Amino acid sequence: MSLAVDEPQKRFYFVNEVATELRRSEASIRWMIHTGQIKTGKIGGRIVVAAAEIDRLISEAFAEAG
């Protein structure tokens, strides 16, 4: 029997990974970035989203639903 090893927490995500995580298209994520709904940064010329930003989006979605 093998024990599952926890994968280290990601610090940031690329746009395609955010789309996968939120189950949205890349185009919708880019639109959310463009309209300021998702805050981003750049590393090596690539757009990145902090893991904390994804957590914020999810938390706000549930706060509004409740």
C-alpha positions in Angstrom: 0.0 0.0 0.0 1.4 3.4 -1.0 0.6 6.7 0.7 -0.4 9.6 -1.3 2.1 12.4 -1.3 0.6 15.9 -1.2 1.7 18.0 -4.2 3.2 21.3 -3.2 0.9 24.2 -3.5 1.4 26.2 -6.7 2.3 29.9 -6.2 1.0 31.1 -9.6 -0.9 29.8 -12.7 -0.6 30.6 -16.4 -3.8 31.6 -18.2 -4.5 28.1 -19.6 -4.1 26.6 -16.0 -6.5 29.2 -14.6 -9.0 28.2 -17.3 -8.7 24.6 -16.3 -8.9 25.3 -12.6 -12.0 27.5 -13.0 -13.5 25.2 -15.8 -13.8 28.2 -18.2 -12.4 28.8 -21.6 -9.1 30.6 -22.0 -10.9 33.4 -23.9 -13.2 34.0 -20.9 -10.3 34.1 -18.5 -8.5 36.6 -20.8 -11.8 38.7 -20.9 -11.9 38.6 -17.1 -8.3 39.8 -17.0 -9.0 42.5 -19.5 -12.0 43.8 -17.5 -10.0 43.8 -14.3 -11.9 41.0 -12.6 -8.7 39.0 -12.3 -5.5 40.7 -11.2 -2.3 39.5 -12.9 1.4 39.9 -13.1 4.1 39.0 -15.6 7.0 36.7 -15.2 9.4 36.3 -18.1 6.9 38.1 -20.3 4.1 35.7 -19.6 0.9 36.6 -17.8 0.5 34.8 -14.5 -2.2 34.7 -11.8 -1.3 34.3 -8.2 -2.9 31.3 -6.4 -4.3 33.7 -3.8 -6.1 35.5 -6.6 -7.9 32.3 -7.7 -8.8 31.7 -4.0 -10.2 35.2 -3.8 -12.4 34.7 -6.9 -13.8 31.5 -5.5 -14.4 33.0 -2.1 -16.2 36.0 -3.5 -18.4 33.8 -5.7 -19.6 31.9 -2.7 -20.0 35.0 -0.6 -22.3 36.5 -3.3 -24.3 33.3 -3.6 -25.0 33.1 0.2 
